[in-house]
Amino acid sequence: MSTDSAAVAEQKRKGLRVAFAVSVGFTFAVFSGAIVPFLGPLFAAQFLLGSAQPMPLRKTIGAALVILLTGIALMALTILTAEHPLVLLPMLGLVYFSCFVAQSTGKGGPAVFLVLVVAIIVPLLGILNKELASSILFILVSGVLSATVLAWIAHAIFPEPPAQSADGPPPEERPPALGRALANTAILLASVVICLTNDNLNAAAVIPITVASLLGQLDLAASGRAAVGLVIVNLFGGVLASLAYAILDLRPSLFTIFIIVLVAALLLGGRAAAPSKDAPVFAGALTIFLILFGLGVSPLPGSAAESFATRILYVGMALVFTLLFAVLLSPRKSGMKQILA
């Protein structure tokens, strides 16, 4: 088999794993009444896209412990400093900065983005929705455990052939980009502050996760045309979620949810599984789809139908906000010229 054919076959297997794990996990989460039904499928997608091989038990336990310990620490921090934002925000900024530094070196894999998601969700749930504050740890544990099980089952159903058992070369390690990490921290922290001043949790939660996802994809060394294309693809994930919710509204059932998420995961997850520079962009679009559609069917308070258009608008605002401030805060002197090229 040629190298190109082997790469295409591997992409198909990885895409099928993502589609299976996301669609089955999302449908089961809705069936079981999960408060945040997108969390487990989102974690599973990150695990599966991070490697063509199932995560070893030791690495899986390590990633789960990092996520859970981060959640516990942030939950305690939120409870202790909820009334003192001048203490809470710098501590959150320190967590975000550490994650962005790790991302800039190419280390950490999907666990870095998952820690960012946890560091966003925990303060939002703990401050904006007091009723859910006591359930945060259970939500995180359920998300991590379900993601791990889904990933292992997906690998069992769509295994890699023995000849393809070895992963590709490890990610290139780079020196930490402290200036870029500091700029990203300022952008994400600003989006969290915006959310903490907004009483609508369903709408507000979309903003910082979208910002974190886009910051992980954005490369100011690329052309302005590529950056605009990145924003369009991410916004497509939101538009797809809006269309999916409209279809579900016509035929509300678990089977409809399964088919909708399966098609979306095949469309976006298949491209995210490709060994190309565009793959993280489609992974980001899949993230936005899962969050928006998940909030639409979530039992969280609020009218999903009335707020869906608002959440799409928030996604667009978050994308533009991130792109503009990434240009303004870029530590590179030529950042403005590069992004406009």
N, C-alpha and C positions, 0 to 999 in steps of 0.2 A: 504494500500500500504506500502511495506517495505521501510526502510530508504534508502537502495541502489537503489530501483526502483524510489523513489521520486527524488533522486539526479540525476539519469540518465535522468529522464523526465525534470528536471529543466535545465540540461545541454543542452538538445536538444532544448528547448524553447529559451534559451539564445543564442545558436549557430545560430538558425534560425533568430533571431532578428538581430544579427550581419551580417549574410549573406545578409539579405534583405536590411538593411540600407546601407551597403557598396556597394553592386552591384547597387542598384537604385541610390544612391547618386553619385557614381563614373560616371555612365552612363549619368546622367543628367548634371553633371559638364562638361563632355566632350561635350555634345550636346550644352550647353550654352556657350561654348568657354572659360571656366574658365582657368585662367593663371596657377593656382596651383590646378589641379583637385583632388588631393589626400587629400587636407586639411580637407574638410568637412567630407568625409568618415572616415578619420583617427580619427578626434575628436569624431564622432558618435560611432565608435568602442570602443574607450576608455570609453565613457559614459556608453555604454551598458555592457561592460565587468566589469565595476566597481561595478555594482549592478544588482540584478535580478528584481528590482523594478524601475519604471520610476522615474527620479529625480524630487523631489518636485519643484514647481515653484520658491520658494524662493531660494533653493539651486542652481537651474539652472541659475537664474539671477545672483546669487553671483559668480558662476564659470565663467559665461560669462563676468561679469564686471572685474574679476581678469585678465582674458586673454586679454581683450580689453585694460584695463588700462596699463597692462604690455607692450602691443604692442605700445600704444601711447607713453609711457615713453621711450621705447627703440628706437622708431623711432626718437623722439626728440633728444635723446642722440647720435644716429648715425649721424644725420644731423649736430649737433654741434661739434662732436669730430671725424668725419671721417678722418680728416687730422692729428689727434693727437692720434695715437694708444696707446701711453703710458697712456692716460687718458681713452680711450674707453675700452681697455682690462681689467684693474682692475675693472671697473664698471660691465662689463659682468661677470667677475669672482665672484663678490659679489652676483649677481643674481643666478648664477649657484650654488654657495656654499649654499645659502639659500634654494634652491630647494632640494639639496642633503641632507641637514640637516633634512628637512621635511620628505623626503623619509625614512631616517634612523630611524625616530621615528614611522613610520607607519601611519602618518597623511597625510591628503590632498587628498588621493585617486588619481584618474586619472588626476585631475587638475594640480598636480605638474609636471607630464610629459608633459602636454600640454603647461604649462608655459615655460618649457625647450625648446620645439619645437618652440614656438614663439620667445624666446630669441635667437634662432639659426637662424631662417629664416629672421627675421627683419634686423639684421646687414648684412647678406649675400646679401639680395635683395637690401638693401640701399646702399651698397658699390660696389658690383660687377656688379650691373645692375641699372644704374642711371635712365633708362627709367621706371623702375617699382617702384622706390622709392616713387613716389606720390600715387601709388596704394596699398601700403602695408596695410593701414588701411581698405580700402574696401575689400581686400582679407581676412583679419582677421574677419571682421564683417560677410562677406558671409559665411566663414567657420564655425563660431560659430553658426549663425542662422540656417544654413542648417543642422548642426549636431544635434541641439536641436529638430528641426522638424522631422528629420529622426528617432531619438531615440523615440520620442513620438508616431509616426506612427507605428514603429516596435512593441512597447509595446501594442498598440491598436490592431494590427493584431495577435500578439502572446502573449496574456496576461497570467499572472500568475493566477492559480486557487485561489479562495478565501482562501482555506485551506493553501495555500503556500504564503500568502500575506506578511508574516513577513520575513525580511531578516535574515540571519544568524548572529552569534555573530560579534560584531564590530572588526575591525583589532586590533591585539595586539599592545598596545602602548609600545614603547621601549625608553630608554634614548638616546639622540642624540649621534651619533657616529661622533664626530667632526673630528677625524683623518681620518676616511674613507671618509667623505664628502670633506675634503681638498684635499685628493688624487684624488678623482673623479673630482673635480673642475680643478685640474691641467691637468688631462688627456683630459677633454672636451675642456678646453681653448686652449691646444696645438693643438687639431684637428681644432678648429676654426681659429687659426693663419695659419695653413697649407692652409685652404680654402681661406683665405683672400689674400694669395699670389698666388692664382691660378685663372686665368682669365676665366676658363671654369665653369660657374655657374652650368650647368646641372650636371656635374660630381662631382664638389666639394660639392654641397649641400647634397649629400648622406652621406658623411663622418661623420660630427658631429651628425647628427640625429641617424645614426647607432651606434655611440659611446654612445650617451645618452641612447638609448634603451638598449644596452648591459649592461651598468653600472647599470641600474635599475634592471637587472636580476642577475648580477654576485654576487655570494656569495663565498668569498674566504675560507669559512669554509668547503665548499664542496670538494669532491675529484677532482683530476686533470682530471679523466675520465669524470666526470659530466661537468666540465668546457669545455672540448673539445667537448662533445656532445652538449652543449649550442651553441658553435660557429658553429657547423655543421648544427644545426636546423635553426639558423639565416641565414646562407649562403644558405640554401635550399630555403628560401624566395626569395633570389636574383636569384637563378637558375630558380625557378618557374616563376619569372617575365620575365626572358629572354626567356623561352619557350613560355610564354603567348604572348610576343611581336612577336615572330616568327609566331605563329598561326594567330595573328591579321594581320600580313603582308601578309599572304596568302588570307585572307578574311576580308578586312577592312570594318567594318560597326559597327554601334552602337549596333546592336543585338549581334554581336560577342564579343564586349567589355563586354556587360552585362553577357553573358554566361561565359566568361573567369573569370571575377571577382567573379561571383556567385560561381563557382566551387572552386576557390582559397579560398574564404571566408568560404565556407562550410568545406573545408579541414583544413585550419589553424584556423579559428574562432571557429569551433566546438571543437577543442582541447584546444583552449585558454579559452573556457567557462567551462572547466572541473574543479571541485574543487580539484585540485592537485597542487603540487609544480612545475610541468612542465608547467602549464598554462601560466605564464608570458613569458616563452620562445617562445611559439607558438604565443602569442600576439606580441612579438617582430618580429617574422618572418613575420607575417601579416603586420606589420608596414613597414618593408623593402620591401615587395612585393608591397604595395600600393605606396610607394615613387618611386621605380624604374619604375614600370609600368606607374605611373602617369607622371613622367618626360618623359617617352618615347612617350606619346600621347599628351603632353603639347604643346601649341603654343609658348613656350619659344624659343628663337633663338638657332640655332644649328641643326645639323643632328642627329635625334634620332637614326637611324639605325647604323650610324658610331660610335656613342658614347656609345651605350648600352653595348658592351663588356668592354669598359673602366669603366663604372659605376659598373659592376659586379666585376671587379678587385679592384675598390676602396672600395667596400663593404668588400671583403675579407681582404684587407689591414687594413681597419678600425677595423674589428673584431680581427685580430691578434695584431694590435697596442694596442687595449684596454686591451686584455688579458695580454700581456707582461708587460705593464706599470702598470696594476693593481697589478701584482705580485711584481714589483720593488718598487712601492710606498705604498704597503700595510703597515699600521701602526703596523700590528702584526709581531712580530719577527719570528713566525713560518709560515708566509704566504707562503714563497717559498716551504717549506717542504710540506705544506698542498696541494698546487696546483699541486705539482708533485707527490702526493701520488697515 
